[in-house]
Amino acid sequence: MTPIRRRRFIVVSAAAAGLPILPAAAAPGPMLHVWRGNVLGADAVLQLHHPDAATARRLIAASLEEVARLERQLSLYRDDSALVRLNRVGVLEDPPFDLLRVLADSARFHALTGGAFDVTVQPLWDLYAAHFAQPNADAAGPPAAAVAAAVARVGWNRVTLDAGRVTLAPGTAITLNGIAQGYVTDRVAELLRRGGIAHALVDMGETRALGSYPDGGPWRVGLEDPAAPGQVAERIALADQAVATSGGYGTQFDKAGRFNHIFDPGTGGSSWRYAAVSVVAAEAATADALSTGFSLLPADRIAALARSQDAAVHLAYADGRREVLS
């Protein structure tokens, strides 16, 4: 299966005097310790503040061990991961704890969003990726019959989940790209907190601030402008919170940009209801899943669900309008 590669939607800066701490520009210092790499197919950066460099290095190493452990369960990028094995054979005996936990969370967000968040859309990804990989692919997309056949293999009701086994109905496959990056971010943030870190910015594909910026102000997060990728459209404050963004412009299958990875599990089509959806919540996994599911829902429904989850939602429309729901 071809995994989804996700672009970076977030730019982070410090509160102090507007000092930028951009992932590409940040450098280690006496208090600021930085690691950059790739996690679950996305660019990742870890910034933590600690007066002792040896302690900071130890905690960064422990964080990377935790990331590697979770990738062995949740990644579509590793042929030996538990998720890939599940998709390959359709059943997984004695599934590891974190995979079970993420799948249970996925079921919860599926129910919360009325099915808009659905981790079983991988057959649609495979269909569109294969279609547009062909020379002279039909610009109108895959044939309607092929889309309907893929939709028939989508749906949480095709997953059987219990503590001892996970089973997929024939032809069904799972992608955790709408929640796993946030989940890994949360686990790293918890590890750092247990290690005594009070100020950190963890981005393992989604972003979570541990505490405030060391000067006492919040971390400043720039939400990317979908119409001008790389440019900031809106800045928000983040302290002991997480933010995640989903946008169809981040992964497009065709040159014309008609088809993207935000799939409607009911129709098999791509969603362009919003140019981007950003969610601020207490945990990155929640923000990650909701930003994906909310991409398919009308604003009034999003507002009600956001209130129930104590979340704030920033909507970007194709015409340039922006709206905040909280």
C-alpha positions in Angstrom: 0.0 0.0 0.0 1.2 3.5 -0.8 1.1 5.6 2.3 0.1 9.2 2.5 2.8 11.8 2.8 1.7 14.8 4.7 2.9 18.3 4.3 3.7 20.6 7.2 0.8 23.1 7.9 2.2 24.7 11.1 4.9 27.2 11.7 6.1 27.8 15.3 7.6 30.9 16.9 8.4 32.0 20.4 6.6 34.6 22.3 9.7 36.5 23.3 10.1 39.6 21.1 8.7 37.7 18.1 11.8 35.6 18.0 11.2 32.9 15.4 12.0 29.3 16.3 11.3 27.7 12.9 11.8 24.0 12.5 14.3 24.6 9.7 16.2 27.3 11.5 16.2 26.4 15.2 19.7 25.6 16.6 20.7 24.0 19.8 21.8 26.3 22.6 22.5 26.3 26.3 18.8 25.9 27.1 17.2 25.0 23.8 17.8 21.5 22.6 16.5 20.5 19.2 16.0 17.3 17.2 14.7 17.0 13.7 13.8 14.0 11.6 10.9 12.0 10.1 8.2 10.2 12.0 5.4 8.2 10.3 6.2 9.8 6.9 6.0 13.4 8.2 8.7 15.9 9.1 9.2 16.0 12.8 10.9 18.4 15.3 11.4 18.2 19.0 12.3 21.3 21.0 12.9 21.1 24.7 14.3 23.5 27.3 16.5 22.2 30.1 19.5 23.7 31.8 21.5 20.4 31.7 22.5 19.3 28.3 23.2 15.7 29.3 19.7 15.3 30.7 18.2 16.9 27.6 20.1 14.4 25.3 19.0 11.5 27.5 15.3 12.6 27.2 15.6 13.1 23.4 17.1 9.6 23.1 14.3 8.2 25.2 11.7 10.0 23.0 13.2 8.6 19.8 13.1 5.1 21.3 9.4 5.6 22.1 8.8 6.9 18.6 10.5 3.8 17.1 8.5 1.5 19.3 5.2 3.1 18.2 6.2 3.1 14.5 6.6 -0.7 14.8 2.9 -0.8 15.6 1.3 2.1 13.7 3.3 2.9 10.6 2.3 2.3 7.0 5.9 3.0 6.1 7.4 -0.2 7.6 6.7 -3.5 6.1 7.1 -5.2 9.5 4.7 -3.0 11.4 1.7 -4.5 13.2 -0.6 -2.3 11.1 0.9 -3.4 7.8 0.7 -7.1 8.9 -3.0 -6.5 9.8 -3.7 -5.0 6.4 -1.8 -7.7 4.6 -3.5 -10.7 6.1 -6.7 -9.2 7.5 -6.2 -10.5 11.0 -3.9 -9.8 13.9 -3.6 -12.0 16.9 -2.6 -10.6 20.3 -2.4 -7.0 18.9 0.0 -4.6 20.7 -1.5 -2.3 23.2 -0.9 1.0 21.4 -2.4 -0.2 18.2 -5.5 -1.4 20.1 -5.7 2.0 21.9 -5.5 4.0 18.6 -8.1 1.7 17.0 -10.4 2.2 20.0 -9.9 5.9 19.8 -10.6 5.8 16.1 -13.9 4.0 16.8 -14.8 6.8 19.3 -14.1 9.6 16.8 -15.9 7.7 14.1 -19.0 7.6 16.3 -18.6 11.2 17.4 -18.4 12.5 13.8 -21.2 10.4 12.5 -18.7 8.4 10.4 -16.9 11.3 8.9 -13.6 10.2 10.6 -13.0 6.7 9.2 -9.7 4.9 9.3 -10.9 2.3 6.8 -10.6 4.7 3.7 -7.2 3.1 2.7 -8.9 1.3 -0.3 -9.9 4.7 -1.7 -6.3 5.9 -1.3 -5.0 2.8 -3.1 -7.6 3.3 -5.9 -6.8 6.9 -6.6 -3.1 6.5 -6.2 -3.0 3.6 -8.7 -5.3 5.4 -11.1 -3.3 8.6 -11.3 0.0 6.7 -11.5 -1.0 5.4 -14.9 0.3 7.1 -18.0 -2.4 9.2 -19.5 -4.8 8.7 -16.6 -8.3 9.9 -17.1 -8.4 13.3 -15.5 -12.0 12.7 -14.4 -10.7 10.1 -11.9 -11.3 6.4 -11.5 -14.3 4.9 -13.1 -17.5 5.1 -11.1 -17.7 1.4 -10.8 -14.2 1.2 -9.3 -15.0 3.9 -6.8 -18.2 2.1 -5.8 -16.3 -1.1 -5.4 -13.8 0.6 -3.1 -16.5 2.3 -1.0 -18.0 -1.2 -0.5 -14.8 -2.1 1.3 -14.9 1.0 3.6 -16.6 1.2 6.9 -15.9 0.8 10.6 -18.5 -2.0 10.7 -16.0 -4.1 8.7 -13.6 -4.0 11.6 -13.9 -6.5 14.6 -11.9 -5.3 17.6 -11.2 -7.0 20.9 -8.3 -7.4 23.2 -7.1 -10.7 21.7 -7.7 -10.1 18.0 -8.3 -7.5 15.3 -10.1 -8.7 12.1 -10.8 -6.9 8.9 -13.5 -7.9 6.4 -12.0 -9.0 3.0 -10.7 -6.1 1.0 -10.7 -3.7 3.9 -7.5 -1.9 5.0 -6.7 0.7 7.6 -4.7 3.9 7.5 -4.0 5.7 10.8 -2.5 8.8 9.1 -5.4 10.8 10.5 -4.6 10.1 14.2 -1.3 8.3 14.6 0.9 11.4 14.3 -1.1 13.0 17.0 -1.0 9.9 19.2 2.8 9.6 18.9 3.1 13.3 19.7 1.1 12.8 22.9 3.2 9.9 24.0 6.4 11.8 23.6 4.9 14.8 25.4 4.0 12.5 28.3 7.4 11.0 28.4 9.0 14.4 28.6 6.7 15.6 31.3 7.5 12.5 33.4 11.2 13.3 32.9 10.7 16.8 34.4 10.4 18.9 31.3 8.2 21.9 31.9 8.7 23.7 28.5 8.8 21.8 25.2 7.3 21.9 21.7 6.7 18.4 20.4 5.8 17.9 16.7 5.8 14.3 15.6 3.6 15.2 12.6 1.2 17.2 14.7 2.1 19.9 17.3 1.7 19.9 21.1 3.1 22.5 23.5 4.2 21.3 26.9 3.7 24.2 29.2 4.4 27.7 27.9 7.4 29.2 26.3 10.1 29.6 29.0 9.6 33.3 29.3 6.1 32.7 30.5 4.3 33.6 27.3 2.6 31.1 25.0 4.1 29.4 22.0 3.0 31.2 18.8 1.8 28.9 16.1 1.3 30.1 12.6 -1.5 28.4 10.5 -0.5 28.1 6.9 -2.4 30.0 4.2 -3.8 27.3 1.8 -3.7 29.8 -1.0 0.0 30.6 -0.4 1.7 27.5 1.1 4.6 28.5 3.3 3.0 31.8 4.3 1.2 32.3 7.6 -2.5 33.3 7.4 -3.3 33.4 11.1 -1.3 33.1 14.4 -2.6 31.5 17.5 -1.3 31.1 21.1 -0.6 27.6 22.4 0.2 26.6 26.0 -0.4 23.1 27.3 -2.5 22.5 24.2 -2.1 20.8 20.8 -3.0 21.8 17.3 -3.5 19.8 14.1 -4.5 20.9 10.5 -6.0 18.9 7.7 -6.2 20.3 4.2 -6.9 18.7 0.8 -4.2 20.9 -0.8 -1.6 19.1 1.3 -1.9 15.8 -0.7 -3.3 15.9 -4.2 -3.5 13.0 -6.6 -3.7 14.9 -9.9 -2.0 17.9 -11.4 -5.3 19.8 -11.7 -5.8 19.4 -7.9 -9.4 18.0 -8.2 -8.7 15.0 -6.1 -7.2 14.9 -2.6 -6.7 12.5 0.3 -9.6 13.8 2.4 -12.1 11.1 1.4 -15.8 11.0 2.0 -16.2 7.4 3.2 -19.8 7.4 2.0 -19.3 8.5 -1.6 -15.6 7.8 -2.2 -15.1 11.4 -3.5 -12.6 14.0 -2.2 -13.8 16.8 0.1 -13.2 20.5 -0.8 -15.8 21.8 1.7 -12.9 23.7 3.3 -9.4 24.6 2.2 -8.1 23.7 5.6 -9.4 22.8 9.1 -7.2 23.4 12.2 -8.3 22.1 15.6 -6.9 23.2 19.0 -7.5 20.6 21.8 -5.9 19.3 24.9 -4.3 16.4 23.2 -2.7 16.0 19.7 -4.6 12.8 18.9 -7.9 14.5 19.5 -6.9 17.5 17.4 -5.6 15.2 14.6 -8.7 13.1 14.4 -11.1 16.0 14.6 -9.3 18.1 12.0 -9.8 15.1 9.6 -13.4 14.4 10.4 -14.4 18.0 10.6 -13.2 18.5 7.0 -16.4 16.7 5.8 -18.9 18.4 8.2 -20.9 21.7 8.0 -19.8 24.5 10.2 -22.9 24.3 12.5 -22.2 20.6 13.2 -18.6 21.3 13.8 -19.4 24.0 16.3 -21.6 21.7 18.4 -19.0 18.9 18.4 -16.2 21.3 19.2 -18.0 22.5 22.3 -18.5 18.9 23.4 -14.7 18.3 23.1 -13.6 21.7 24.6 -11.9 22.4 21.3 -11.5 25.4 19.1 -11.7 25.1 15.3 -10.2 27.4 12.7 -11.8 27.0 9.3 -10.2 28.3 6.1 -12.4 28.6 3.0 -11.4 28.5 -0.7 -12.4 32.1 -1.1 -10.0 33.2 1.6 -12.5 33.7 4.4 -11.5 32.4 7.8 -13.8 31.5 10.7 -13.2 30.5 14.3 -15.6 28.1 16.1 -15.1 27.5 19.8 
